[in-house]
Structure formats: C-alpha cells, structure tokens
Amino acid sequence: MSEQTRQSKKVVLLDLDGTLTKSDPGIIGCVVKVFEELGYPVPDDEELQRFIGPAIIESLQRNNIPEDRLDEGIAIYRRYYADEAVFDDPNNPGQKVPGRLNNTIYEGIPEQLTKLRADGYYLAIASCKPQYQCIPICEHFHLDTMVDGIYGASTDNSRLDKDQVIRWAFEHIGFDEAAGDRALMVGDRWTDADGAKACGLDCLGCGWGYAEPGELKEHGAYQVIDTVSELAQSVEEYFG
C-alpha cells in the first residue's frame, strides 16, 4: 500500500488484569502458594492486592524475597498459575482450574470491545503478564476473537515493564506516528499510566480495577472512568 493510500491507525491498548478480567482470585491464590512453599509469611490482604498489575518478580522483590530465591518463587507461581488445577472454577462450579482460569470477564466488556472494533479501532491487549499466559486466557474467554492482537511480557525478563510491552506491540502492529497513527492506553494500575507516559501516550484509567484511591490520577491518567459501560464512548471522545 502506498503512503498516499495508507489509512492511519487508531490503536487502543488494553491491559488485561483488572481492565478486561477480574483476575484477583487466581493471582492471589498463586501468590499465597509461593510464600507457603518458600517458607515465608504470607502478606496481608492489602499487600496481596498489590500483586495485581506489576510483574511478579517486582512484587516478590518488594516483599523482600531474597534474590537467590526469586527464580524459584517465579517458577512456583507459574506452575500454579498455568498448570496446577487446584482452585475452584468460578465459571463451572465443582470443577478445579489453574490460577489463570480462576478468573472472570467484567460484565459488559465483550459489548464494549465489539463496538470499538466495529467503529474501526485496532484493539491490542498489552499486559505485563507473560505472553504464553495471556494467549490461553484470552482464548478461554474468547477475548482473542474480540481484539486484533495480544502482546505480553517475555519469560526471560527482557520484556518486563509496560512500556517495553507497548513498544513491542507497536513493532508488530507497524505503528507509525509520523504517518498519522494514534494510540491510547487503557488500564487500571499505575503501571499502565507510567508505561503510557514513557511511550508518549495518554492513559484512560479504569476505576473498576485494582488501583488504590487516587493512584491513577497521581500517575497521570488523563481521565478515570468508573464503569465498563463508559469505555467505548470515552475512547471515541478521546480520538474525536
């Protein structure tokens, strides 16, 4: 396609945990397993909530897990999150699932994504969760049919923070600001706002997620919406 006929892209980058899915039961359940198996006291409920959003290695470091046990802790987390079916399935009572499926989609998200996509937006999930975990979660909840791309972190920590994930997504999308492409980050935590800022983007904050009071505004989100039903309209207002 020539430059003359190239249509500029309107890219909406969507966080996963706390933005599209209510994932705290699975994440927290796996974190508890990590501390139990490493032999350290399990953090209190308030601290456990802080594990949702940042990369798991950052949260373990914040809780003073020694450097020489971080890899072991991450391996335990990934085992329970991806493979060990020990948690009650919230979507199928009586069944057991790994942590990644101890998870539900926020009501109204499918309708909002469908509307945005129909209106011509390129929808891309951009998560600090490893890519190999993001894809099966999205497939399980059929989110893969509602978006145009799924981009997560690497397993070797070379692509760990939200700004690194965003830049990696842009490479795959072929995002070109000079050609008129525009993008917006949508997420529920400071990691989303900071990652967007580092990439020169604005962040639309999702108040139904896991941010502490005032967190999103303090980190520069230009707007915080309180309900899923506001998502498509707010995105459309941003792009004008």
Buried (B, 14 or more C-beta within 10 A) or exposed (E): EEEEEEEEBBBBBBBBBBBBBBBBBBBBBBBBBBBEBBEBEBBEEEEBBBBBBBBBBBBBBEBEBEEEBBEBBBEBBBBBBBEBEBBEBBEEEEEEBBBBBBBBBBEBBBBBBBBBBEEEBBBBBBBBBBBEBBBBBBEBBEBBEBBBBBBBBBEEBEBBBBBBBBBBBBEEBEBEEEEEBBBBBBBBBBBBBBBBBBBEBBBBBBBBBBBEEEBBBEBBBBBBBEEBEBBBEBBBEBBE
